[in-house]
Amino acid sequence: MEGISLNRQLKQNIMEYIKILVFALIFSWGFRSTIAEAMVVPTPSMLPTIQLQDRILVEKVTYKVQDIQRGDIVVFQPPKYVQEVGPDWVKRVIGLP
């Protein structure tokens, strides 16, 4: 009898861990795709403000509710006409229309 209850308890524990893992994966995917994402600065173009290979947290909500301002640091995908294919660009806004 005791072996059956231990087996049942083990199955319940495994299912609980699987539920927690699935929830964590879905939550992290949703957070990363809509709220914020960590990234590494790929180029030295922002020296001395941001160093090459610095880790930054990119917040994705602000520019949905307010306009970009001069001096802001933004992350974006390179334009299609640029031959360089690779990671997102990190740049400071210096000119506005």
C-alpha positions in Angstrom: 0.0 0.0 0.0 2.7 2.4 0.9 4.5 1.9 -2.5 1.3 2.9 -4.3 0.8 6.1 -2.4 4.5 7.0 -2.9 4.1 6.4 -6.6 1.0 8.6 -6.7 2.8 11.3 -4.8 5.7 11.2 -7.2 3.4 11.6 -10.2 1.7 14.5 -8.5 5.0 16.2 -7.8 6.2 15.7 -11.4 2.9 17.1 -12.8 3.2 20.1 -10.5 6.8 20.8 -11.7 5.7 20.5 -15.3 2.8 23.0 -14.7 5.3 25.5 -13.1 7.7 25.1 -16.0 5.1 25.6 -18.6 3.7 28.7 -16.9 7.2 30.1 -16.5 8.0 29.6 -20.2 4.8 31.2 -21.4 5.2 34.1 -18.9 8.8 34.8 -20.0 7.9 34.6 -23.7 5.0 37.0 -23.2 7.1 39.4 -21.1 10.0 39.3 -23.5 7.9 39.9 -26.6 5.7 42.8 -25.2 7.3 44.4 -22.1 11.1 44.2 -22.0 14.0 42.2 -23.4 17.7 41.9 -22.4 20.3 42.3 -25.1 24.0 42.7 -25.6 25.3 45.8 -27.5 26.8 44.4 -30.7 28.9 47.4 -31.9 31.0 50.2 -30.4 29.0 52.9 -32.1 27.6 54.3 -28.8 31.0 54.8 -27.1 31.6 56.2 -24.5 28.0 56.1 -23.3 27.5 52.4 -23.9 30.5 50.1 -24.2 30.9 47.2 -26.6 29.3 44.0 -25.3 27.4 45.9 -22.5 24.2 44.2 -21.4 21.1 46.4 -21.6 17.4 46.0 -20.8 15.3 47.2 -23.7 11.9 48.5 -22.5 9.2 48.2 -25.3 6.2 50.1 -23.9 7.2 53.8 -23.6 7.2 54.6 -27.3 3.7 53.2 -27.7 2.3 55.9 -25.4 4.7 58.8 -26.1 6.9 60.2 -28.9 10.6 59.7 -29.3 12.6 62.6 -27.9 16.0 64.0 -28.9 18.7 62.2 -26.9 16.8 59.0 -26.4 18.6 55.7 -27.0 16.6 53.4 -29.2 17.0 49.9 -30.5 15.8 49.0 -33.9 16.3 46.6 -36.8 18.7 47.9 -39.5 17.1 49.2 -42.7 16.7 46.7 -45.5 19.0 48.6 -47.9 22.0 48.2 -45.6 24.1 45.2 -46.6 24.9 44.4 -43.0 22.7 41.6 -41.7 22.8 40.9 -38.0 21.6 42.1 -34.6 19.5 45.1 -33.9 21.1 48.5 -33.8 21.4 50.6 -30.7 21.6 54.4 -31.5 21.0 57.8 -29.9 18.3 60.0 -31.5 19.9 63.3 -32.6 17.5 64.6 -35.2 13.7 64.7 -35.4 11.4 65.7 -38.3 
